[in-house]
Amino acid sequence: MILKLGYVGMLGFTVIGSFWLEALLKVNVLKRSKRWALSILPIAIPFIGWDAYAISRQQWSFDPAQILEIYGPFDIPIEEYLFFLIVPIAAIMTIEAVRKVNKHWLVGDEE
């Protein structure tokens, strides 16, 4: 049963490892959903399409012993959809936290 939570566990550790930055450093990434959606969706959509294509051709698969076996569209496990949301948000939180601590670190979107 524990192995079944392997992918969910990895996502959980990603959340634990970086989502605390939202509260502690007040990076406000989650409050700016339009901004992170515009950052994530242009990349996530083609990769989800790629997953769907590879799965349909049996070139890619997910070990049923390590996933919850809850599938979304295109027979892609729910964990994979969550991956394309959680990992990029965690990365954005991390970069925003660095910017918060090192105010001189400019990336070009300062107002």
N, C-alpha and C positions, 0 to 999 in steps of 0.2 A: 504493500500500500504506500509506503514512504517513497519508493521509486516512482510511483504514479504521479507524485507531486514534484518531480524533478524540474520540469519547465516552470511551473508555478513558483517553485522555490527560488529559482534563479531570478524570476521577475520580482519576487518579494524582497530578495536581497538588494536588487537594484533600487527598489522603492526606499528601503531602509537606508541604503547608502547615500542617497542624494535628496530625497524629498524633505528631509529635515531642514535643508537649506531654505526652503520656502518659509518656514516659521521662524527659524533662528536668525537668518540674515535678511529676511523679508525681501526676497528677490522678486516676488510677485509674478512669477511665471504663470501659475495656474489662473490668476485673475485676468491674464491677457490671453484668453483662449483663441481669439481671432489671430493673434500674432503667431502663437505656436502652431495653430492649425495651418496657417499659410506657410510655415516653415516645414511642417511634417508631411502634409498631404501630397505635395508634388513629388516627393520621394517614395512615400509609402505605397501610393497607388500603383506605380509601375512594378514595385517589388512584390506586391500582393498578386498582381497579374502574372509575374514571373513564377511565383510559388504555384499559382493555380495551373499554369501551363505545365510546369515540371511535374506536378502531382498527377495531372491528367495523362501524361505520357509515361508515368511510372519511373521518372528519372529522379524523383525526390519523394521522400516519405518521412513520417514522424513515427517514432517507436511508440506503439500503443501502451507499452509498459511504463512510459515516462510522461504521458499526457493524460488529461482528464477524459478524453474521447468525447468532448463536446465540440461539434463542428459547426462552423459558420458557412457562409456562401463559398462555393467552389471546393467544398470538402477540406477546407483549411481549418486546423484546430484553433479554438478560441485563444489559446496561449500565443499563437503566432500573431493574431490580430493585436493582442495586448502588447506583444513585443514591439510592434511597429508604432505603438503609442507611448509606452512606458519608457523605453530606452532613449528615444529622442528627447522626451520631456526631461528625463534625468540629465542628459547631456546639456540641454539648454539651461537647466537649473545650475549645473556646475559652472558653465561659462559665465552666467549672470552673477554667481557668487564670487567668482574671481574678479569680475568687474566691480562688484560692490566693495571688495576689500582693497583692490588696487585701482583706485579711481583714475589714475593716469593712464590706464590701459584702455585705449580707444579702439573701437571696431568699426566706426563709421555711421552708427545710427543714433548718436547722441543728439539731444535737442538743445 
